């Protein structure tokens, strides 16, 4: 069978540097398909998307709520001509109850070991409306290397620099953070992939720069230690979400190639100040991920937070407006309090206010979002800070010299 996998278009954050990372969901999904399926892949964010061709099936890999409007347009265009459309991914799993009848079939949950049934049904023209594997987790021994060969690598080069490839070492998360849907999607239990399989996949990736996309690496100290020791010989440079704040783990992470971490910053506490300082002491840079609009914030509080971020010498910061995504703890609470202002998918871009803030108006919050970006990057743009950070890493790790252009 000939399947066309499409990653729908979505709008990046206002103020964000307009590069694109290669998507992870489609290449992981492709790896779960039987070898008999011939794949064409289009990332509509970076490549032209034709809707007048005739694949035997269109598979939409939809990560973000904001991708749903484009996904629904694609589905309508193909189904109008009798071409079946299968939809899966995070956004479909979160919103599947609202999407009934908009696709021929939806797939919920993790795909490994389950696609043979879907392919057989597609071949016989008898797709089921729902393939429900939500909370029915596969044996992670079944997770093979993602099929990155379906990507157009030239589409993920920004100003001569090839973007990092995405890879995951675990699923699930034992933390239940208020804005996050992972507990619903992947479970509240840490599920590591077999370490030898992770190392094998990372070693096979034709890119020196990686993004380990696990929700947090700070899930199990022994596992972190084993992971970092296993990664060190591969001589890759990588970024990740938080690492446990222990000297030996931070040292091992740096030796294993940790470039910088994404660290959530919600307040101006000494805990945050110490954590940023500790990363820096171990040679690891930090990009703060900063959610604006929490119930304890007002206009002056956001101004103090931005001042704090500048004071602690963060390397980068990404600001978003708190967004009550479906199935997240904050969504449930705001819905109970009658504070959801919009359910329009296209507004769930993390730079628009779709709820009623507690201590300011929606207009004030949106203005403070612009203020945060403008003030933090007043002296140097995000693009310039990123470039300087990248060049610093190249200089520090001489083994990467001369590899700025690749791909």
N, C-alpha and C positions, 0 to 999 in steps of 0.2 A: 504493500500500500504506500501511496505517496501522501505524506502529511505535511502541512505547512504550519509551523509554529510561529506565532506572532506575539511579540511583546509590545503592548499598546503604548501610545504616546502619553506623556504626562508633562505638566509644566513644573519646571524647577522653581525653587524658592526665589522670591524677589531678593536681590542683592547677592545671590550666590554666584560664584564663578561658574560659567556655563560649560564645564566639562562633563563627560558622561563616562561612568564606569561600565564595564561589560556586565550585563545582568547575570545573576546567579541562578534564579529559579528555572529559566528555560533550559540551561545546560544540565542541571541536575535532573529535570524532568526527562530530557532527551536520553540521559543515561539509563533511565528506567524502562525505556521502550524496547521491545524485542528487536533484534537485528534486522528482521524482515521489513521494518518500517523505514522507508526512504524519507529523509528529512530535508526540508527547506526551512531556513530560519530568517526572519526579518525582525530587527529591532526598529520599530517605527520612530524611535527618538533620534536615530542617526542615519537611517537609510530610507529611500523612497519605498512606499508600500503600494503595490498594485492590487486592486480588488476585482480585476476582470479575468483572473486566471481560474483554473479549474482543478485544484488539488482534490484528492478523494476525501480529505477531512481537514478542517482548520482547527488547530488547537491553540487557544488563547491562554498564555501564561500571564496572570494578572497579579502583581504584587501589591499595588497601592490602590486605595479607594479612589484616588484621583485619576486612575487609569480606566475606571469603569465606563465613563461616558464614551471614550474612544472605542473601548472594547465592544460596547453595545452597537455602535455604528458599524463596526467591522462585521459583527455577527449578523446584523440585519442585511448588509450588502450581500453576504455569501448565502445566507439562508433563503433570500429572495430568489436565488438561482438554483436552489435545491441542493446546495453543498452543506453537509452537516458541520456543526460547530460544537466543539467540546471546550469547556472553560474550566480552569483550575487555578490554584495559587492562593495566596494569603487573602486577597480581597474577596475572592469568590467564596472562600470558606467563611469569612466574617459576615458576608451579606447574602448567603445563598437563599435565605428565606424570602428575600425581596426580588430575587432574580428568576423566579419560576417562570418558565415559558420564554425567556429571553435568549436561551441557548438550547440546542438539542439535548445536551447533557452537561452536567456539572460534576466535577470530581472534587471531593472533600477529603483533606488529610494528606498523608505522605504516600508517594506513588510507588515506591520500591516493592516489587513482588505482586503488584496489583494490575499492571497494565496489560498483561496477556488477555485478561477477561475483556477489557475495554477494546482492545484491538480486534478480538474475535467478534464482539458485538458489532463493531463498526464495519467489519468485512461483510457480515451477514445482513447489514442494514437494520439492526435491531438494538441500537443504543438505548440504554436505560436513561431515564431523566436524571437520576442521581446515582452516583457511586459514592456511598457514604463510608469512608474509612476514618472519619474524624475520631480522634482519641483511641484509634486502633493502630498502635505504633508498630512498624515493621522491625524485624531483626536488623540492626544496623550493620551486620556483616553483609547485608545485601546492597549496601550503598557503595557503588563503584565510583571510579573517577568520573567527574562531570565531563560532558562531551563538548569541550571548549573549541573543538575543531569546526563546529557549526557557526562560530562567531566570525564576523568580518573584523579581523584585528586592526586593520587600518582605520576603522571607524572610531577607535578608542585611543587616538593619539591627540594630545592637546599641546599645542605650541612645541611640537617636536618631542614630547615626552609620552611614552606609552603608559597608559593608565594601569593601575594595579589590577591583577586578576583576583577574583573572589573565590574563597574556599571556606569550608566549614569543618570543624573538628568535633563538634557535638551538636546535639539538639536538646530542646527543652531548657528550662531555667528554673532553679529553685527559688529565685526571687520573684516577688509578685508586685513589681513596681506599678504605681498608679496609672501611668499613661500607656502601658504596654499590653499587647494582646498575646504575647508568647505563652503565658500560662494557659490560655484557652486553646491556642493552636497546637503547641508542641508539648504541653503538659508542664506541671510544676516540679518535675523530677529531672535532674541532670542526666542526660543520656549520651555518654561519650561514644564516638565511633572507635572501632579497634585502632590502636595507635599505629600499627604497622600499615594499615590501609591509608591512614591520613598521611603518613610520611611518604608512602609510595605515590600518592596523588600529587602532593606538593613537589616532590622530586621531578615529576613528569611535566610540570607546568613550565612552558617556555617563556618565563618571565621572572626577572629577579625581584620584582616588587609584587607583594601580595597584600590582600585585605582578608584577615581571618574574621569572618562575619558572625561568629558565635555571639549571642547576646551579652555574655560576660565570660572572660576566662577565669574569673575569681570564683569558681564553683567548687573546686576540690584541690587543695594545695598539693597533694601527692601527684594528682593527674597533671597539674600545671608543671610541676618539676619534671615529670617524665616527658611531657610534651616538649618543653624547652630544650631538654638535653637531646631529644631525638631530632629537633629542628636545626640545632647548631651546625652539624656537619653539612647541611644543605646550602649554607651560605646565601640565604635569601634575606631580603629586607621586608619587614611586614609591619602593618598597623593592626590594631585590634581594639576591642572594647576593654574595660578595666582589667587590670592584673592585681592579684592580691598584694597588699601592702606589707610585704616581708622582704627583708634585705636580700636573702639568698635567692628568692624568686625573681626579684627585680634585676639582680645581677645576671641570673641565668637568662632572663628574657632579653636583656641587652646583648648578651653573648650570642643568643640564638637569632639575633637580627631585628629585634623590636625597634622600630623607627619612632613611632609615637602611638599614643593611646587616645581614644575618645573617652572623656571623663564627664559624666553628668555633673552639672553644677546648679544647685537649686538655691543656695544661700551663701552667706558671707562668713561661714563658721571657720573656726580654727582647724576643724577636721579637714575641710577642703583646702585651706591654705597649706597645711602640713602635707597633704597628699600630693599636691602639685609640686611642692618643694622636693618631696622624696623621689618622684619620678625624675625631676631634673637632676638631682644628685646622682642618680644612676644612669644618666645619659639618655633618658627617654623623654622625648618631647610630648606636649599635651595639646590636644584640641578640645576645648570645652564644648559640650553640647548643652545649651542653655534654653530651658523652657520658660516662656514668659506668660503670665496670666494665672499663676497658681493663686489659691485663695488667700495666702498670706501676703501677696504682693499688691502694692498700690503704685501710683506713678513715682513717688519719691523712692519707694523701695527698689524699683527697677533701676532708677538712676544710681542708687547706692551700689546695687549689684554690678552694674557696668563699671563703676569706679573701682570696685573690688577686683574685677577681672583684669583691669589694666594694672592695678597695684601688684598683683601676684605674678606678673610677667608670663601670662599664658602665651603660647606660640600662635594659636589660632582659636577662633570661637565661631560656632554656628548657632544662630538664634532662631528659634521657632516659637510660634504661638501655640499654647496648649490646645490640643485637638482631641476631642472625645471620640476616638475611633471605636467602632462597634466591638463589643465583647471585652473592652478594657475596663478595669475597675473604676476609672474616673467617669467613663460613659454611664455606667450603671448609677453612680451617685448623682451626677448632674441630671440624668433623666428623672430620677426620683424627685429631685428638687425643682423640676420644671424649668431648667436653665438651658436646655438645648434650643438654639435659635434657628438652626438650619440642618437639614439632612441631605442637602444637595451634594452629590458626590464630587462635583467639580470644585467645590469650595473647601474640600478637605485636603488642602495643600500645605498646611502648617504655616501659612503666612496670611491667613484670613481668620477672622473671629467668628466662630460658629456657635458660641455659647455666651451666656451672660456672666461676665466676671463678677466676683463678689465685691471688689473694692475699687472698681473704676468702670467707666462705660466701655462698650465695645470700641467706640471711636478712639478713646484714650489709649486702650491697649494696642490698637493697630498703629497709632502714632508712636507709642513707646517701642514697638517692634522696629520701626524705621529708625528711631533714635538710637537704639542699641547697636544696630549694624553701622550706622553713620559714625557714632562716637568711638566705637571700638577700633574701627578701621580709618580713623581720621588722619593719622600720620602716614600709614601705608595701607594700600588696598589688600584685600584678601588674596588676590592673585599674586601680588608682589611678595607678601609674607609666605605664601605657599612656595613660590619659586626660591626664595632665600633659604627656606627650610630644606627644600630638596637639594640645593647645591651644598648646603652644610653637611648633609648626610653623605653626599658623594665624596666630599673632601675628607670627612672623618673616617669613612670606610674606603680606603684607597682601592680595595678590590673591585669597586664599582666604577672606578674612573673610566671615562670614555664610553659609558653606556647610556648617555642621556638620550640619544636617538636609538630607538630599537623598534622593530616591528615592520 
